[in-house]
């Protein structure tokens, strides 16, 4: 009896350590997989990147877009090859869910267009949940794991492709010189807005961008697929910019929200702030 009791006691003592080892290995494995994808995104030739923006390149663009790019300060600066940034903020699934803090790092390539977003919830030091959202080789993917082991979201397919491509177009506001790339078309609407279209691998997404009189971007509105359980609904999606700052000598939006503009009302589901940003 004493031997069995001692054995049970040893198992109870060892169980937390076993969990730490299992979840630690899971984190190293999942995080390592993401990091390998990041290395692939950032490596290789980037044709067209490095082109210095000139006044001539702005000619023919809608007036609010010219105002926006001049305000941003892209003239005389090169189109970046890759971009790295860090974010802090909060996120939730729907209006009934509690907000959860997050920290994230994100990496972009401009040619070809692509990104990888790696999110740590609630913090990078204590990642109870690790997730990634990506647009690579014309395909979108999303994978979120609790304790880096238990899948909560694992999504791919045409609707995720569209959403990831739209996200990339939206986040080009953090490297606005790329809006002058050959894969971008601008169409005039009025004095404070313009339609922007990104084309890649035979597919296109379009959105309306809004600007104030100074040229500051104020909002981005588009149709994007929203995951609702096992189905996808095409909804109006917007990202109002709520804060501005300077990185790499440019004036950029550094804080904003993600909003689903639903029939029953607006759902703010994410609030993010860029804390670091650098170009390569």
CORMO-V270775 format. One record per pair of residues at least 24 apart in sequence whose C-alpha atoms are under 6 Angstrom apart, sorted by the first residue. I is the first residue (numbers start at 1). J is the second residue. If there is no record, write none. Layout:
[[I	J] [I	J]]
//
This chain:
[[26	148] [26	149] [27	148] [46	111] [49	79] [49	80] [49	81] [50	78] [50	79] [50	80] [51	78] [51	79] [52	76] [52	77] [52	78] [53	77] [53	78] [62	188] [64	191] [64	192] [67	215] [68	215] [68	216] [71	215] [72	250] [72	251] [73	250] [74	177] [79	177] [79	178] [80	279] [81	110] [81	280] [82	108] [82	109] [82	279] [82	280] [83	107] [83	108] [83	278] [83	279] [84	277] [84	278] [85	276] [85	277] [86	274] [86	275] [86	276] [87	273] [87	274] [87	275] [88	272] [88	273] [89	271] [89	272] [90	270] [90	271] [91	269] [91	270] [92	269] [135	164] [140	164] [163	224] [236	261] [237	261]]
//
